Structures are given as structure tokens and as C-alpha cells.
Amino acid sequence: MKRRLFLKSAAATAALALAAPYVRAQSKKFSGITLRVNGFGGVWDETLNKRVVAPLEEKYGLKVQFMAGNQSADFVKLVANKDNPPFDMFEADSAYMVELLKANLIEEIKTTDVPGIKRVLPGFREYGDYGVPFSVSTVVPVYNSKYVNQPLTSYSDIARPDLKGRAVILAPTLDTSSLYLLGMAEENGGSIADMEPAYKILEAAKPNIAAIAQTTVSELQMFQAEEVYAGIFWDGRAHELRSRGVPIVTVVPPKGVYSIVSYMNVVKGTKHPAAVHAFMEQLLSDQGMLGIPEAMRYGATTDVKLPKGIYKDLLFNSPERNALKKKVDWQKWMAERGARIERVNKIMRG
């Protein structure tokens, strides 16, 4: 081969070698796409980034931006910008699913779009073909065993005389965490249509309630500082306290527990539905599904095999426990929100 031809050939080969990584990067299925989703912040968003986003970016070049904020405010923002949505996906708890559907803001998701939906356990997909359920959180009675000698066994035990001045409840304005009121009602013959038994328990518990926590973080701090010894709290947050050395016991009331499911939704008007579906498929994979249980001990929603180290800490860790999850009529629960808040405030201020 003549020297001139050899040099041309060598230069062409070198150029192809240099271009190869660029070509591979450009060939990734979702390269150049960034999905926007409302976030819950902190460890929650960090975990989803690690277990869901990172593998998708590696495989497809897909990027996802979590915009941490308040779920209620983000919903209002989505309604106000319906024609030009600020999000491609929307994280919503069970109660907010009612609002999203009422406002016609989300798309159906079929198993043909996201095959992993077939792995979701019975009872966790509450809205037909809408939303991908990926985490379950339960509001339960808890107590500090260092100070409370007689174990709590029910939501109604918050009214026990030995807890005087040392109990905490979450504010009634928090639609999901105030499910303990439904627990009190149903433990005493009431129902979502008859909340009077709950209000009687709350009247009896009033001398015990040292604080009404406006956020889960403030309640966490109260327990950690040992300002309160008993109350109603989230199962995952109770685990967090135990991991910090606070001897908090999680109670599983035998008549049933009240939970919320967290859903990921396709926002109407997204320009990248295929990328959104890929995100959801990864979310429901074993790698994605185990993230939140490992980091925060909130429950899984699929048939994923739970490692022993996590299994024992989860509230829903057996068919018997799963059977204790009470069905909530979210539409009615949200419809009665104003009356419920007014009644609780009247009791606590009276």
C-alpha cells in the first residue's frame, strides 16, 4: 500500500474510533430527553434517582428532574397550567388521585404500556387503569417503650388515662395522615359515613394530646426529644426513630390499618409518553421497587422478594398483614374534609 493511501486509511480509522462513543451516546433511545416530575424531597427523591433514574440514564440516556415541593401546591400548579403542563409525571398519594381524575389531568396506563403492572399485588391499584402504585405507607399508633409500660393495641388507645399530656396526633388538615380518625370510628362501631365515635374518642383523648403536629418532621422531632411518648405516626417514620436509637414500638391494630398508596402518573399533554412508560417499568422492577423499602421501610406494592433484613421491619410483610389493610372510600373521605377539620378543631379548642 502506498504511503499516502496508508495515511488516509489510518486517519479514517482513527476518526471512526474517536466518533464511536459519540455515535453510541446519540443512539441511546431517549438521549436528549429530560422528564419533569414533582418530588417529595430528601431520601425519597434520592432513592428514586439512584434506583430508577440512574439505570435509565445508563441504558437509554434518559434524564429525570425531580422538583421537590408540596403535593397540594404542585397539584394547583398543574391545574393552572393544564395546556402547558409543568410535569411529565405526577407523584400522588391515594387521596390526590381523586383530585387528578376529577380535573382530567392524567392518562390511563395499560399493561401493554407498562408490563410490570402485572406484578402489582391485589388491592394496591385502586383506580382502575390510572396510576402505577409503587409504595404503601400506613398511619398507626406508636409508643415509646421506655415510658409506656402497657402496650397500645388500637387507634382508640390514644385516649388512655396513663398518656396524659404525652400524646401527639397529626393535624386534621393532612388528608392522608388523619386516617387515624377513621380507625377510631370503625373500632367503635362507626364508619366513614358516621364519624361520631371517632370524635367521642378524641374528646376523651384531649387531656392527653400535648401537640397537634403540622408536619411529619415536627412529630419526628417531638418523639426524638422525648417531649411525647405516644401518638399516631407513619410506619416508615417509626422505623427511622428506631434506627436513631429511640425505642418506638409500631402497633398493628387487629381490626385493621389505614394506608395510602403512592402512585406515579402520566400527565396529559406530556411530549414523551414512551419515556414515561420506561420510567414506570423500571420503577416496578425489583431494583426500583426495593429502593423505598430499603431506605425508608415503607411497603412494596409488587410480588418482589424482600430481603430478610427488610422483611421483618415492614408492616405489610405477609398475606395476613396484607389482609388488615382497610379499603378507604377516598372520594367520600375527601368530600368530607372541611367538616372533619372543623369538627376536630372545635373539639381541640373547646
N, C-alpha and C positions, 0 to 999 in steps of 0.2 A: 504494500500500500504506500502511495506517495505520501511524503511528509505533510503536504498541505491538506490532503484528504483525511489523514490520520488526526491532524489537529482539529479539523472541523467536526469529525466524528466524536472525538473526546470532549470537545466543548459542548456538543449537543447532549451527550450522555450526562455530563455534569449539570447542565441546565435542567434536564429532566429529574435528576436526583434531588436538586435543590427545590424544584417545584412540587415534588411528590407530597411532602407534608401539607403544603398549601392546598393541593387538589383534594387530598383526603379530608382535610378540615372542611372544605367547601362542599364536599359530597355528603356530609352528615345531614340526615333527614330534616332536622329542624334548626339548622345553623342560621343564625341571624334573628331568631325569634326569641322575644322575652315576654313571658306571661306575667300578668299582674294579678295578685291575689291579696285580699285583706288578711292581715295576720293577727295572731293573738299575743305575739311578743315573747321575749325571754326564751326559756328552754324549749317551749313548744315549737316556735319557729326555727330555732337552731336545729332541733331534731329532724324536722321535715326537710330542712336544707341538706342535712347530712345523709339521710336515708332515702330521700325521694329525688331531690333536685340534683345532687352530685352525680349519682349514677346516670341520670338522664342527660346531663351535660356531657358526660364522658362518652355515652353511647350515641346520642343524637345531636349534640351541640346546642340543646335547648337550655335557655336560661329562665329563671323564675325570680320575680321580685316580690317579696313579702312586704306589705305595707302595714306595719303594726299599728293598731288603733283600737277603737271601741266598736264592738259589733253593731250596736244600736246606731251610732253616728255613721258608720260605714254603710249601713242599710239606707239611711236617709240620703247619703251621698249618691248611692246607686239609683234610688228613685228619682232624685233631682236631675240625674244625667242619663236617663233611660236610653236616649237616642245616641249617645256617645259614651258608653259605659266606661268608668274608670278602672274596672276589673274585668279580667277574662274568666276568673273563677271566683266563687264566693264561699267562704267557710261560714257555716251557720249551724247553730245548735237547733235541737228539735223545735223549740218554740218559734224561732225566727224562720224556720221552713214555712210555717203557716203564713207569715207576712210576705215572704218571697213569692209564694204561689198566688197569694191574693193579688199582688201587684204585677203578676205575669212577667217576672224578671229572669226566670231560669228555664233551661231546656230539659227535656226528657233525656235519660241516658239508658240505652238498651244494652243487653249483654252482647249484642253484635258490635257495639261501640267499645265496651269495656268487658271483656270475657271474665275478668276476675270477680265481677259481681256475683257470679255463680257460687263463689266461696263464702258469701255473706251468710251468717247464721240466721235462723228464723227469728223474727221479732225485731230485728235491728234496722230493717228498711221499712220505715213507717209511712212513706208517701208514694207508694207505687213505683213508677219508673223515674221518679225525681230524686236526685241526690245520691251520692256514694257515701255510705256510712263508714267511718274509719276509726272511731274511738267512742268509748262509752264511759261516762262519769256519773257517780252516784252520790247523792247527798244523804248522809247517815248520821246517827247520833255518835258522838265520840266522848271520851273522858280520859283524864289523867289519872292513871292507877296509883300514882304517888299520893294523891289526895282523896280520891274517891274509893272507898273500901267496898261498897256494894255495887257490883257491875250494873250499868244501864242495860236495858234489854229492848227498849222501844223508843219511838219518837216522843211518845207521851211522857216518858220518864223525865223530861226536861222540867216537869212540874214537881218533882220530888222535893220535900222539905229540906233534905240534907244538902241541897245545892244552893241554898240561899245566898244571893249576892255573888255567885261564882259561875254563872252560866252566860253563854253568848249565843245569839242567833244572827243569821244573815238578814239583811233588810228585805222587806216585802216587795220593794221596787225591783229586785233581781228576780225576774220571772222564773228562771230555772232553779236557782238555789232555794227559792221559797217553797219548793215542792214538799218540804217537811210539813207544811200546813195540811197538805192533802194526806200525808201519812198520819197526822194526828186525827184528822177527820175519820178516815177509814178504819183506824184502830178502835174507834169509839162509836161505830155504827153509822157514821156519816158517809158522805160521798162528794164528788166534785159538784154535784147539784145541791148538796146540803153540807155546808162548811161549819155550821153552828157548833158541832162537837169540838172542832179544832179551836174555835175562839174561846170555848169554855176552858180548854186545856191551857191556852195562852193566858187567860185571866188568872188561872191558878199558878202559872209559872212566873207571873210578873215580878214577885219579890225576888226571884232567883236571877233574873236577867240583868246582869251588870252592864251589858252593852249590846247595841244592835250594830253589827259590823256592816259598813257600806261596801267593802271590798273583801275578797278572799285574802289579800295580802295583809290587811289590817287585822283580820281574825287570826291569821297565822302568827303575827307578832304578839297578839294577846296571849295565845297559848304558850308561845316560847318564853315570854316574860313571866309566865305563871300568874298572870292577872286574873285568868279564868281557868276553871278546872273541867268544865263540861260544856257541851253545846251541840250544834248541828253543823257539820262540815263536809267537805268533799273527800272521798276516799283517797284520792291521789295526794291531796294536801296532808292528810293524816299520816300517810307513809313518809312524806317529806319531813314532818315533825319527828317521826321515829328515827329517821336517818340522821337527824341533828341531835339525837340523844334524849328527846322528850318522850316519856313513856305514855304515849297516846294510844288508847285502845279503840279500834273500829268496831262498832256494833252492827250486827246484821239482824234487824227485826224479823222475827219468824213469820209475821203476817205479810211481809213484802217490803221491797225497797223501791225507791223512786229515782229514776235515772234520766239523763239526757244523752242523746247521741249527737256526735259532731259529724256534719256532712260536708263534702266538697261538691260544689255545683258548677255546672256550665252556665255562664251568664249569657243571656240572649244578646246577640249582636257581636260576640267575640269574633275576631277575624281568624282565629286559629283553633277551630274545634278539634282537629286531629291531634294537635299538640296537647290540648287539654285532656283528651282521652288517653294519650300516652302517659301523662302525669298521673291520672287516676289508676291506670293499670299498674304502674309502679307503686303507687300508694297502697294498693291491695295485695301486692306481692309480699312474700314472707319478710324480705328485707325492709320494706316500707312499713308493714303492719306492726312489726316488733319494736319500732322506734319509740313510740309514745309509752307503751308498757314498760320498756326497759328504763327510759329516762324518768317517767313520772308515775308509773304504776296505775295508769288509767287502763281500762279494759280494751281488749281487742274485739273486733266485730266479725272476724272470719274464722275458718277452721284451722288457722295457723297453729303449729305445735309450739307450745310455750315452754321455754327452758325452766327447769326446776327452780332456779334462783328467783325467777319472776313469778311463776305459777302460784307459789304459796302466799305472795303478797297481794294478789289480785282479788277483788271481791267476786267477780264472775269467773270462777275457775273450775266449775263443774256443772253438769246438767241440772243438779239440784239447786245450785245457786242461780243459774240462768232462769230457772222456773220462778224464782222470787221477784224477778223484775216485773213491776206492775205496769200495765198499759195505761197511758195517760191520754185523755182527750185534749190534745193541745189546742184545738180550735176553741173549745169551751174555756179552757184554762186562761187563754189569752183574752178572751171576750170578757171574763170576769175580773180582769186585772185591776181596774180602777176601784171597783167595790171592795176587793180584797185589801188593797193598800189602805184605803180609807178606814176600813174596819180595824185593821191591825194598829194603825196609828192612833185611832181613838182609844183602843184598849191600853196601849203603852203610855199614852199621855194622860189618861183619865185618872 
